[in-house]
Amino acid sequence: SVNAASTMRAIAARRRLASMASQPHINVSATSVAAPAAPPTAPSQHPMVAELSRKAARPLSLQTMAKTYEDGDVMAAAAYLHEELPVRLAKQVAEVRRALGGDAEGVAPYYEATLLDLLQTPKPDDAPSERAFGQKVEGLLAETKSAIPHALAQAVRARRAAAFASFVADGGGAVCANPARSAPDAPAEARKDFHLSRPERLARLALDRDLERFFTARVGIRLLAEHYLAVRDADAAPLISACRPADIAEAAAAEVSELARRAYGASPEVEVVGSTDAALTYVPKHMRYALGELLKNSARATVEARRGRSLPPIRVVVADGDEDLAFKVCDEGGGFPRAARHDAWSWFWSSGPPLGRSAGSGTGGGLGLPMTRCLARYFGGELSLRPLEGHGTDAYLHLAKLGTG
């Protein structure tokens, strides 16, 4: 039967994900959880998945999310998610297969099997059926939080190696922004400048666009699922009205400092200054992840550039504007060439090995910056970098104030 077959596929996919997770790490509206753009046609192993991927997704306004949470309307939240989640998962299957091709086989079958499993779950129109559906959603979130990010990172790196084998074999993009290898006293070979050919660059840009659509859609899926579970279990909503950026920055700084001390034996101090009393409506997990990734990059660059000398502090400036809340993360980690700024946003480029997982991070090794920009852009924000080669880098993270427009 379809149910038995989908269950077997789900078990097989989850086993693959568990195995991968145990291995070493090898702009949308600010008023709604946006519906992902319809992906181009991509091959699927099941006709139902292909059919669902062609359906239009329905956005959910933040006002509706807030009202559903305040009213505790579990059945309304469950009914929406039960209808919407299979469509969005089908689009994820199409996107990841298109972006990663054969390297998607560690990820796409999981989404496909989960989707088919959800289709067998009765519509939540009473308490027992709602409980059964809620358990399915809890399992989906738990598995995608742990195993999926590692599987995705491995698939992206495999795709990177396959698409740009000669480029990666010659050193890849890693030399461009690694202060230790671009320092004036570094060996000439270490400072060699590598360039992608035009066909390689165009191919990478196309893949980057596909992956950005995939990861942006994934943000929406998780946010919708977390909102439903918050309504269901009376937990804290993923979107809160009194998010305090300075407190989140301090927490992310403490975690990253501990990672740096474990990795290098030292860590630069992190100073949080500016509008430290500011508060806004936002998703704390998104803010925490973004700041964690920026601080990890700054901490690693600072320690590697100084090599045993005294470490200058990293400054986090919080600016509370009328339109948005902004952070400026400033370091003296040596910076990188302006020519490498575009590479920093590629899912196929890394400045070096990841410092570690922190502040909600689940990827590392080149995925942190583009993922952070996805999170910022999801609600109308932005992330930009201003490097000063030979000195350091300033990162500007702008977060839209939700519910004000």
TISEBA-732009 format. One line per 2 residues: their letters; for each residue x, y, z of C-alpha. Coordinates in steps of 0.25 Angstrom, whole numbers, plus 5000, padded with zeros to 4 digits. Each point is the difference from the previous one (the first is absolute). Layout:
BEGIN
A	X:Y:Z ~ ...
! end
This chain:
BEGIN
SV	5000:5000:5000 ~ 5004:5015:4999
NA	5000:5001:5015 ~ 5009:4988:5002
AS	5009:5004:4989 ~ 5001:5015:5005
TM	5003:4994:5014 ~ 5012:4992:4995
RA	5005:5011:4992 ~ 5000:5009:5012
IA	5007:4990:5008 ~ 5011:4998:4990
AR	5001:5015:4998 ~ 5001:5003:5015
RR	5011:4989:5002 ~ 5008:5006:4989
LA	4999:5014:5007 ~ 5003:4994:5013
SM	5013:4994:4994 ~ 5004:5013:4993
AS	4997:5008:5013 ~ 5010:4991:5008
QP	5011:5003:4990 ~ 5010:5011:5001
HI	4996:5013:4994 ~ 5007:4999:4987
NV	4921:5086:4975 ~ 4987:4999:5004
SA	4989:5008:5007 ~ 5002:5004:5015
TS	4985:4997:5003 ~ 4999:4986:4997
VA	5006:4986:5000 ~ 5002:5000:4985
AP	4996:4990:4990 ~ 5012:4995:4993
AA	5002:5002:4985 ~ 4995:4989:4991
PP	5013:4992:4997 ~ 5003:4996:4985
TA	4996:4986:4997 ~ 5009:4990:5006
PS	5000:4985:5000 ~ 4993:4993:5012
QH	4999:4985:5003 ~ 4985:5001:5003
PM	4989:5006:4991 ~ 4993:5006:5012
VA	5012:5008:5005 ~ 5002:5005:4986
EL	4985:5004:4999 ~ 5000:5007:5014
SR	5013:5008:4996 ~ 4992:5007:4989
KA	4989:5005:5010 ~ 5001:5014:5004
AR	5004:5002:5015 ~ 4991:5009:5009
PL	5007:5010:5008 ~ 4996:5002:5015
SL	5000:5015:5005 ~ 5007:5003:5013
QT	4987:5006:5005 ~ 4993:4987:4998
MA	5011:4992:5007 ~ 4999:5010:5012
KT	4985:4999:5001 ~ 5000:4985:4999
YE	5011:4999:5011 ~ 4992:5010:5009
DG	4987:4993:4998 ~ 5007:4986:5002
DV	4992:4995:4987 ~ 5007:4987:4999
MA	4991:4994:4990 ~ 5001:5012:4990
AA	5016:4999:5001 ~ 4999:4985:4998
AY	4991:5001:4988 ~ 5008:5011:4993
LH	5013:4992:5002 ~ 4994:4986:4996
EE	4996:5006:4987 ~ 5012:5009:4998
LP	5012:4991:5005 ~ 4999:4990:4989
VR	5001:5010:4989 ~ 5012:5007:5006
LA	5007:4987:5002 ~ 4997:4996:4986
KQ	5007:5013:4995 ~ 5012:4997:5009
VA	5001:4987:4993 ~ 5000:5007:4986
EV	5010:5011:5005 ~ 5010:4991:5006
RR	5000:4990:4989 ~ 5002:5011:4990
AL	5011:5007:5008 ~ 5008:4988:5004
GG	4996:4989:4990 ~ 5005:4986:5004
DA	5007:5006:5012 ~ 4986:5003:5005
EG	4997:4985:5003 ~ 5003:5002:5014
VA	4990:5010:5003 ~ 4989:5000:4989
PY	4995:4986:5003 ~ 4998:5004:5015
YE	4991:5012:4996 ~ 4993:4991:4990
AT	4997:4989:5010 ~ 4996:5010:5010
LL	4990:5006:4991 ~ 4994:4987:4996
DL	4999:4996:5014 ~ 4992:5013:5003
LQ	4991:4998:4989 ~ 4995:4987:5007
TP	4998:5008:5013 ~ 4985:5003:5002
KP	4995:5015:4999 ~ 5001:5005:5014
DD	4985:5003:5003 ~ 4999:4995:5014
AP	5009:4998:5012 ~ 5005:4986:4997
SE	5004:5003:4986 ~ 5006:5013:5004
RA	5009:4993:5010 ~ 5004:4990:4989
FG	5004:5011:4991 ~ 5007:5008:5010
QK	5009:4988:5003 ~ 5003:4999:4985
VE	5004:5015:5000 ~ 5009:4998:5013
GL	5007:4989:4993 ~ 5003:5008:4988
LA	5005:5012:5007 ~ 5009:4991:5009
ET	5006:4993:4988 ~ 5002:5012:4992
KS	5007:5008:5011 ~ 5011:4989:5002
AI	5002:4991:4988 ~ 4996:5009:4989
PH	5010:5011:5001 ~ 5011:4991:5000
AL	4995:4992:4988 ~ 4998:5013:4993
AQ	5014:5005:5003 ~ 5006:4987:4995
AV	4991:5000:4987 ~ 5004:5014:4997
RA	5015:4997:5002 ~ 4999:4988:4992
RR	4993:5008:4989 ~ 5011:5011:5002
AA	5011:4989:4997 ~ 4993:4994:4988
AF	4997:5013:4993 ~ 5013:5007:5003
AS	5009:4988:5002 ~ 5012:5007:4993
FV	4998:5013:5007 ~ 4999:4993:5014
AD	5012:4991:4997 ~ 5008:5013:4998
GG	4996:5006:5013 ~ 4986:5005:4997
GA	4995:5013:5006 ~ 5005:4997:5014
VC	5013:5008:4998 ~ 4992:5013:4996
AN	4996:5004:5014 ~ 5009:4992:5009
PA	5009:5010:5007 ~ 5011:4990:5004
RS	5001:4997:4985 ~ 4999:5014:4995
AP	5010:5006:5010 ~ 5012:5008:4994
DA	5010:4990:5006 ~ 4992:4988:4995
PA	5007:4991:4989 ~ 4997:5004:4986
EA	4993:4987:4997 ~ 4991:5002:5011
RK	4996:5014:4995 ~ 4998:4996:4986
DF	4987:5006:4995 ~ 4990:4990:4994
HL	4989:5004:4990 ~ 4988:4992:4995
SR	4998:5000:4985 ~ 4988:5007:4994
PE	4992:4987:4998 ~ 5004:4995:5014
RL	4995:5013:5006 ~ 4987:5000:4992
AR	4997:4986:5004 ~ 5003:5004:5015
LA	4991:5012:4999 ~ 4989:4991:4995
LD	5002:4990:5011 ~ 5001:5011:5011
RD	4986:5005:4995 ~ 4994:4986:5001
LE	5006:4998:5014 ~ 4995:5013:5005
RF	4986:4997:4996 ~ 5001:4987:5007
FT	5005:5005:5013 ~ 4991:5012:5000
AR	4988:4990:4998 ~ 5005:4992:5011
VG	5000:5012:5010 ~ 4985:5002:4997
IR	4997:4985:5002 ~ 5007:5000:5014
LL	4993:5013:5004 ~ 4986:4995:4996
AE	5002:4986:5007 ~ 5006:5007:5013
HY	4988:5010:5000 ~ 4990:4988:5000
LA	5008:4993:5011 ~ 5000:5013:5008
VR	4985:5001:4999 ~ 4998:4986:5003
DA	5009:4998:5012 ~ 4998:5015:5005
DA	5015:5002:4999 ~ 5007:5013:4997
AP	4997:5004:4986 ~ 5012:5000:4990
LI	4997:5015:4997 ~ 5000:5009:5013
SA	4996:5014:5002 ~ 5011:5003:5010
CR	5013:4995:4993 ~ 5012:5007:5007
PA	5012:5000:4990 ~ 5011:5004:5010
DI	4996:4988:5009 ~ 5000:4990:4988
AE	5014:5006:4995 ~ 5006:4998:5014
AA	4995:4986:5000 ~ 5005:4997:4986
AA	5014:5006:5004 ~ 5001:4992:5013
EV	4998:4987:4992 ~ 5009:5004:4988
SE	5011:5004:5010 ~ 4999:4986:5007
LA	5002:4994:4986 ~ 5012:5008:4996
RR	5007:4997:5014 ~ 4997:4985:4997
AY	5005:5001:4986 ~ 5012:5010:5002
GA	5003:5001:5014 ~ 4996:5015:5000
SP	4988:5009:4996 ~ 4999:5015:4997
EV	4991:5007:5010 ~ 4986:5004:4994
EV	4995:5014:5003 ~ 4985:5003:4998
VG	4997:5015:4999 ~ 4990:5009:4995
ST	4984:4999:5001 ~ 5002:4989:5011
DA	4985:5003:5005 ~ 4994:4998:4987
AL	4989:4990:4998 ~ 4992:4996:4987
TY	4991:4989:4995 ~ 5008:4989:4994
VP	5004:4985:4999 ~ 5011:4999:5011
KH	5005:4987:4994 ~ 5003:5007:4987
MR	5007:5011:5007 ~ 5008:4991:5009
YA	5004:4992:4988 ~ 5004:5012:4991
LG	5009:5006:5012 ~ 5006:4987:5003
EL	5005:4998:4986 ~ 5005:5014:4999
LK	5008:4999:5013 ~ 5006:4987:4996
NS	5005:5005:4988 ~ 5006:5012:5007
AR	5006:4992:5012 ~ 5007:4990:4990
AT	5005:5011:4991 ~ 5005:5008:5012
VE	5007:4988:5007 ~ 5007:4996:4987
AR	5004:5013:4996 ~ 5007:5004:5013
RG	5007:4986:5002 ~ 5003:5001:5015
RS	5000:5016:5001 ~ 4990:5007:5008
LP	4986:4999:4995 ~ 4992:5013:4997
PI	4986:4999:5004 ~ 4988:4998:4991
RV	4990:5011:5000 ~ 4985:4997:4998
VV	4993:5014:4998 ~ 4984:4999:5002
AD	4993:5011:4993 ~ 4985:5002:5002
GD	4994:5008:4988 ~ 4986:5003:4996
ED	5000:4990:4988 ~ 5009:4989:5005
LA	5009:4995:5011 ~ 5014:4999:4996
FK	5013:4993:5005 ~ 5014:5004:4996
VC	5010:4989:5003 ~ 5014:5005:4999
DE	5013:4992:5001 ~ 5015:5002:4998
GG	5002:4987:4994 ~ 5008:5004:4987
GF	4988:5002:4991 ~ 5000:4994:4986
PR	5001:5005:4986 ~ 4988:5008:4994
AA	5000:4991:4988 ~ 4996:4988:5009
RH	4987:5007:5006 ~ 4991:4993:4990
DA	5007:4987:5003 ~ 4996:5001:5014
WS	4985:4999:4997 ~ 5002:4987:4992
WF	4996:4987:5006 ~ 5012:4994:4993
WS	5011:5008:5007 ~ 5006:5000:5013
SG	5011:5009:5007 ~ 5005:4988:5008
PP	4995:4988:5009 ~ 4988:5004:5009
LG	5003:5004:5014 ~ 4989:4992:5005
RS	4985:4999:5003 ~ 4994:5011:5008
AG	4988:5009:5001 ~ 4991:4991:4993
SG	5010:4997:4989 ~ 4998:4987:4993
TG	5009:5001:4988 ~ 5014:5006:5000
GG	5011:4999:4990 ~ 4995:5011:4990
LG	4985:5000:5002 ~ 4999:5010:5012
LP	5000:5013:4992 ~ 4991:4997:4989
MT	4990:4993:5010 ~ 5001:5013:5009
RC	4996:5008:4988 ~ 4989:4991:4997
LA	4994:5002:5014 ~ 5002:5015:4999
RY	4993:5002:4987 ~ 4989:4991:5004
FG	4993:5011:5007 ~ 5006:5011:4991
GE	5013:5002:5007 ~ 5014:5000:4994
LS	5014:4996:5003 ~ 5013:5006:4994
LR	5015:5000:5002 ~ 5010:5011:4999
PL	5014:4994:5001 ~ 5013:5008:5002
EG	5011:4991:4995 ~ 5011:5001:5010
HG	4992:5004:5011 ~ 4986:4994:5002
TD	4986:4998:4996 ~ 4987:5008:5004
AY	4987:4991:4998 ~ 4987:5008:4999
LH	4987:4992:5004 ~ 4987:5007:4998
LA	4988:4994:5006 ~ 4986:5006:4996
KL	4991:5004:5011 ~ 4988:4990:4998
GT	4986:5005:5002 ~ 5003:5015:4998
G	4996:5001:4986
! end
